Structures are given as C-alpha cells and as structure tokens.
Amino acid sequence: MTAVVESEVRQDDNAEAAPFAWLGVGAIAVVAATMLFVSLGRYGYFGDELYFLSAGRRLGFGYADQGPVLPAIARLMDVLAPGSLVALRIPAALVTIAAVLITAQIAREFGGSRTAQVLSAAAYATSPFLLVQGTQLATNTIDTALWVVVSWLVIRWVRTRRDSLLLWAALVTALDMQVKWLIPFFWIAVAVGVAIYGPRELLRRPALWVGAMLVVLVMVPTLIWQAEHDWPQLRLGAVVAAEQATIGGRYTWLPLALIAAGLFGGVLLVVGIWALFRSETLRPYRFLAPLPLLLAVAFIATNGRPYYAAGCYAAIMAAGAVRWSEYSGRWRIYVAVPLVAISVAIAVVTMPWQSESSIDPVDSQSEAGLEIGLYGKFGWPELREATADAYHALPPAERANAVIVTDSYWQASALDVERSRYGLPAVYSPNRGFGYFGTPSDSATTVLWVGNAEDEMHATCGDLTPIGRVDTRLGYPDVTRNVTIWRCTPRQPWSQVWPDLLRLD
C-alpha cells in the first residue's frame, strides 16, 4: 500500500508544470528593469558601497562584518568601469530582475496558471523593499536574491525529485554564506517544516548531506579567518540588535517586515501562508507554511533586521498567487486590480527619483537612520575636500609622517577610494571591518582625526586641536554633517593602542 501511494505521489510530483507566462511576466520584468536602471545613477555612493570598494582592494577570505562576495563584485565592477557608480550597481539590478522572474517560476512549479505567475511577479516587483534594494549594491540585495534561487531549487526538487537540484541548492547556499550568514535560518526552518509535514524523504537524500558538506568545505577559509580574529561576524549580532533598538527593536519588527513586502505582496504573503497550511493543491509544499513564521520568531528573538526574512517572500507570495488565481468569482479581479495599481504607485514613489533640493535635511543619527539608504549617499565629496584642505595645510614636516583616522568606516572608505586623487596619506578607522584592514605605523606622529568621538580621541591623543570642519546640507549627522577634523599627536605607539580601539558599533 505504501509503495502504491508513493508511486502516485511521485507521478503527481513529476507532472509537467503550467506553461510559463512569458508575455505578462516578461513585461513586468522589463518595467522593473527600466525603473531600476533609470535609478542607478541617482545621488552618490551609499556608505556601504564605498566600504565594498575599499574592501575589494584588500581581497581576502574573510572580513569582520561580511563575506568576500560583495568586495569581489565591487572590485570587478571598479576594474571594468573605474569610478562608475552605475556600473557598481548593475549586479544589484540584475539579481533583482532575476528574482522577479524566478518568483513567477516558483508559482509555475506550484502548478500555478499564467495568471498566478503574473500576480507573483507583480507582487515582487512592486515591493517597496524588494525592488528598491536593487538600486544599490548591498549584502541584503544579493542575499535576498540567492534565497529566492534556493527556494526555487528546493520547490522544484519536491516536484521532480531530481537530486542534482539539491546539489545546485548547496552551491547557491555556499555562495550565499560568502555574503551573509543568514541562509542557515532558512534551511533549519525548512527542515522543521519537512519533519512535520513532509516530504521526509528530503532529509534522507544523500545529495542533501553531500551538499551540506560542500557548504562546510567552502566555508573553511572564512571560518579560519574568523577564528583568528575572535569571530567578529558573530559579535556583530549584538551591534545590529543595538541599532535595531533605536527604531523600536522587536516591537516594530513585524510591521516593518510586512511593509517591506508591499501592499499586494503583503496580501499574498498572508494568503500564501494560509494556502500552504490548508490548500490541497499546495499540500506537497506544506513544509513551507511554517517558514515565514519560524523566521519571524528567530529574527525577533535575536533582534535582527526586519528584512532578514525577505528572502522567503518570493515562495510564499507565489503560493498566495496560486491560491488567489483559484478563487471563483469576479471579486478577485476587482480586488487585485486596485491592489496592484496602488502597489505600483507606492513602488514608483519609493524609488530614488526625488530631487536633492526637495529632500529635507535631518539633524540626528536617529532621524537619518530611519532613511539610512537616502541620507547615507550624501556629503562624500565635501568630506574629501575638507579633509584634503586640512591635510595640505599642515607643515611639510608633519605631512611626511601623517595618517588619517576616522570615527566611521564610511568616512574611512570615502577617503580611501579617492586617496590618490586628493593626495591624502594612508587612511585608517577602528570602526567595523575597516579596523581589520591595518594598523597605523608607529612612525605616524601626526594624525588627522575625522569625527566627533572626543572621549576616544582625548584618551588616544596627547595634543588635540580642531583644524577643519565638514558640514553638508543633506549629510549624515556625525559622518558627513557637523563633523570636526582634528590634529592629533598620539600618546602611545599605534601598535599598542589600536587593538583597544577596535569596535564593531
């Protein structure tokens, strides 16, 4: 009897998926691509993009706060098109467009009609987070897209039972582990769902465990680097939790996570979770139903960022689109059309098309932090010019043994990537991953300290004198706005002081 049931399930899982809705999905992808590529050159570099460029000039197996993939991408694009902001962001736009297409493909794997495929692609493409993140190179942009690919491969395995798909999923997972360390949460949640709802056969597949070993092997160089540096990437979790606390922490996680899905996407998320628990059509994929719930619990408990779970949205929205297309009655059309139309309007408004003159400045980091992706793109030329003016005003004897130290890794990165153009000396910062790029030489007897961390500076410098200032209308407070440049004479050799200065916050 068991053999008969297994045979029937296998026949159903191997059935051909619905034809792909090339016209509708393709049109959505083209519109999304147009919006993204029109936006790529807007404003300036985001602070993290500058950091990726700096890190890319110091390629290695590990970094304090990320894997090596983003620095490698930044380095590649900077070599192909030096100094091009648009070129740097092209990979982010491409993976976002790919995620739109794969979301539709997931709906197809679920057996969804062309309508379901179009709806799922529309939901992803109108999300104010999933689409907008494609306008800049960021770890979450690449991480989210890779989660979508892994989801599709696992779902396709359920339908076809082709073990090569599990190996491909392992390869994508190994790549994603070189971006962020979030994908294990996905696999743990999937394993829990499979243990409860099946197909338990997945957990017995040798290909799954061979793939897991492959992921571990690929991680070895990074793990060695982390161990040698006291596991800074694990310690970064406390820093993220503290940053989240400034915008409400755990209390705002769920609302912000739903807002990130968008209006129509949020509706499909809710419908998708319900459908995966209840729909017979989607019963083979019921193991996905607990996925967003388990991820929410995990990331709320650890006080992670609201977008950490965004990688699972594609699969759940696709399930919601399949169920939506199965509803009878014209009401589904009357509801879907205005929801999609409003979602499109929201997506258009949230794209970075606002003129700089119409953007209001902010005076505190807490205010800027709510729109960090906007305010973190202004003030870098002014920072470089003010720092260069202060440096070149020093007597020649002092310039000969001078270095620059900054409060923020953003500041250090902005100065570092244009150092030769402005004739600046070596740049250092004890902040975040930049602190692991090197220690100032003990021969550096004059320091230009860029920042407002006076307690830290007074503890380090025997003589501290303000010699410059950075202030821009739209700058990020304490980074490119209301920042003082100091002349510092260190009290002790940098080799002794630097380890105590390193900080991830």
Disulfide bonds with the S-S distance in Angstrom:
Cys461-Cys488 1.93
